[in-house]
């Protein structure tokens, strides 16, 4: 077979099956398994700044070095397909002593721009109770951690700075909707949007590729975020400050209900307009990230459609209409 490379992930996804390839990639995930006939294997996920791709490592693969998540791998493999999805069957691996930073994706805007937007939203809160709560939760140390964190382990905004980017998107969307629905409490919905995923700074470790912490696996970011808010409110009251109990309930409810249903991990469903708006806009930000990313992926079932995606249970239409004006050829 013809040997091609070194190749980026987006190039791997566009290649026909049966091609032998090599390149350097960040090991994002590694899951050890034993097959029914007793063979050892790993399901892996490889990534670089252009995306990620699944792979499989069988027991006869030659591995040189410590094969752990977060390592940079130089590898040789074959492009194949499993359940209609492109994957790499790895033949040889060498763990490289390289900085993972160039292999990591990042937000569309610089962290400095996004951080400035976050500061502007914090400054915009006029409600005295919500303002004092946010100032405690976004102190200097926690602000830095929040801005470095990922919004997810995979699927959407899953990179350092992704939590900040996703949060700003959700706030932007909530503000625009609040202009349409004048009964929405603007300060409340902005505060809920800023805090809805704050538990992810504890749920995920984003030193290299996002990985769940023990607390993240055992408790989850909805409960972790609710506990963080509740603790700060207790601290404020212990210092003699007032904080209305009804407002505390509403904020905690917004965090707990923002996934929208029991099926998707929320222990309660949204029960007032600001909570519903937060759920819808959080979902919109995540889904638009997915649809945009899928449309930009090379390869697929045809020129117009991606391969069938088992996770989302659908194909994605890749054509992007650019518009037309009068007199245009």
N, C-alpha and C positions, 0 to 999 in steps of 0.2 A: 504494500500500500504506500501511497505517496505520503511523505511526512511534511506537515505544514506547521508553521509557527515561527517564533512564539506568538501566541494569539491571545486577544482579550476575550472576556466572557461573551460579549455581544457578538464577536466573530464566531465563537464556538457554536452559539445558538443558531447561526445562519448556515452552518455546514451540513452537508448531507451525511447520513449515517454511513459508517464503514471507513471513514477517514481517520488516519492516525495523526494525533496532534501533540504538541508540547507547549508549555508555557509556565508562568509563575503566578500563583494564586494564594489568596488568604484562605485558610481553613476556617470556615464559619461554624460548622457543626460536624460532629462525628458521633455516630450511633453504632455501637457494636451489636452484632446479631449472630446467632448461630442458625444455619439453615436446617431444614427437616432431616437432611442426610448427614448432619453433624459438621458441616464445613463452617469455618470462621469467616466473617465478612464485616465490612463497615458500610453503612450508608453515610455519605458525606455531602456537605454543601460547600461549594467553592465560590469565592467572590473576588472582585476587583472593583475599581472605580466605575466600571460600566455595568455592573449587575452581578447576579449570582446564578449558579447552575448546580443541579444535582449530580452526584457521582456515586460510583460503587467501587469498593476496594475488596477484592477477593483474597483468600489466604495465600495465594501464590504470588501476590504483588511484592516486589522488592522495595523495602522501606529502609531508608538510611536517615537516622536521626530520630528525635522525640516527636512522635506524631500526635500533637495535641491541638485543641482549638486555639486559634490566635496565631498559629505558626504560618510562615510563608513557605509554600511548597513549590519546588520545581518538579514538574511531573510530565510523564509520557503516558498517553492513553489513546483509546479509540472512541470516536463518537458513535453513540448508539441511541436507541429509543426504548422507553419502557412506559407502557400505558399511554402511548401517544405523546410522550414528553421526552425531549432531548436530554440525554445524560452522558457523562463520561465514564467509561470503564477504564480504571486506572491500572497501568502496567508497572510503572516504576515511580517511586517517590524519593526525593531528596529534600530534607528539611533545611532551609536556608537561613542564614543569620542576617536578616534584613529588617529594616524599619517597616512596620505594617502601614504607616500613615499614607503612603502613595496608593495603597490598594483599597482604601476606604472611600465610599461615596460620602457626600455631604449635602447640606441644604442648597437650594437654588440661589439664596441670598447669603451674603457674608454674615457670620455670627455677630459682628459689630452692628450691622444694620438691624438684624432681628432683635438684638439686645436693646437697642435704642427704642425700637417699637414697644418692647415689653415695658421699659421704663416709662414711656409716654402713657401707656394704658394704666399703669399703677398710679401715675400722677393724676389721671383723669377721674379717679374715684373720689366723689365728694362726701359720700356717706361716712360719718365719723367711725362707726363700728366696723364697717368693711375696710376702710382705709387702715385702721390700726391693726386689723387682722392680717392684711396683706403685707404691711411693713414688717411684721414679725416673721411671716412665712417666707418672705423674699429678702431676708438679711443678706449681707455680702457673701458669706460662705455658702449658704443654701442657693443663692442666686447663681453662683459659679457652677455648682453641681447641676442645677436645673438646666443651665445653658449647655452643658456638656452631654446631657443624657439623651438616650434614644427614646423614641415614642413607642417602640415595639421591638420584640426579638426578631421578627420577620414581618412580612406582608406590607406594612406602610411606615414611612418615615423611620426606618430601622437603621439609624446611624447616629453618630455623635452630632448633637445639634438638632436632631429630628424632633425631639420633644418640644423644643423652643419653636421650631418652624410650624409644627402641627398646632401648637397652642395659639400662636399668632393668627393662623388661618381660621381657627374656630372663633376666636374673639372677633376678627374681621367680619365673619359671616353673621355672627350674632348681632353685631352692631347694625349691619345693613338690614337685617330682619326686624330689629327693634324700631327702625324708622318706618316700617310698614305697619307694625302693630303697636300703636301708641300706648296701650295699657301695660306693656312690658316695662318692668323696672330695670332701667339701663345699668345702673351700678350693680344690681344683683346679678344680672345675666353676665356681665363682664367678669365679675368676681368668680362666678361659677365656672366660666370658661377658662379663666386663668388657673383655677385650682382643680379642674376635673381630673387631670392626669398627674397631679403632683406626687401621688404615691409611687409613680414609676421611678423616681430618683432612688427609691429603696428597693423596688421590685427588680430592677435591671442593673447589672454591672456593665458599664460601657467602656472599660479600659481599652479593649480592642474591638472585637465584635460583641454585640449585645448578648448577654447570657443572664438567665434567671439567678437571682440570689436565693438562699434558703427561705428567707421571708417572702420573696416573690412567689415561689412555688407553693408555699404552705398557706399564705394568706391572700395574696393578690393585691393589685394596686388600688382597687376600689375601697377595700377596707383599710389598707395602709394610709391612703389619702384622707379618709374620714377620721382616722385616729389622729393624724397630724393636725388637722383642723381643730378637732375636739380638745387636744392637749394645749394648743395655743390659746384657745378660748378659756380653758381652765386657768392658765397662767395669768391671763389678763384679769380675770375675776379675782384671783388670789392677790393681785396687786391693787385691788380696789376699783378697777374699771368695770363699767357696766357692759353687758352684751345681751341683747334680748334673746330669750330662749327660743322664741318662734323663728328668729333669723338663723340661729344655730341649726335648728331642725331643717330649715329650708336648704341651707348650704350643704349639710350632710346628706340630705335627700338628693340634691343635684349630683353629688359625686357618686352616690350609690346607684342612682337610676340612669346614669348617662349612657349605659349600653342598651337601654330601652326595654329589655325583656328578660325574663328568667332564662330563656333559651341561650342568650348571649352573655350570661354571667351577672346580670343585675339582680340583686335580691328583691328589689322593688321596681315598679314601673313608674314613669314620670306622672306626678299628680297635680302639677300646677304649670301655668304657661311657660315660665322661665326654665323649668326643668325639661319640659318637652322641647323647647327651642334648642337648648343645649344638646340634648340627645340627637336631634335631627342634624344639627350643624357639625357635631363631632363625627357622625356617620358620613355626612357629605364630604368632609375633608379627607377621611380615610378612603372612601370609595373613589373619589376623584383622583387621588394619588395612584390607586390601583389601576383604574381605567387608562389614565395617561401613560403609566409605565408599560402596561400591556400593549398599548397601541404602538409604542416606540420599539418594542422588541423585534429584532430581525427574525427571519424564518417563520415557519408556521405551516398550517395545513395548506394554505394557498396564499396568493398575493394579497388577498383581502381579509383573510381570517387567520387568527392564531390557531395553534393546536388546541384541542379541548383541554380545559383546565379542570383537573379533578377537584382541586380545593374549592373553587368557586362554582363548579358545576356548569360551565358554559364555555363557548367560544367568545373571542373578542374581535370586533370589526375594526380593522386597522386603517381604513381609508380616512383621510382628514380633508374635509372640503375647505378650500381656501377662499371661496367667495368669488363673486363676479360683479363688475360694474358696467354700466351702459357704455358701449363703444369699445369694450375690451374684446380682443380677438379670441 
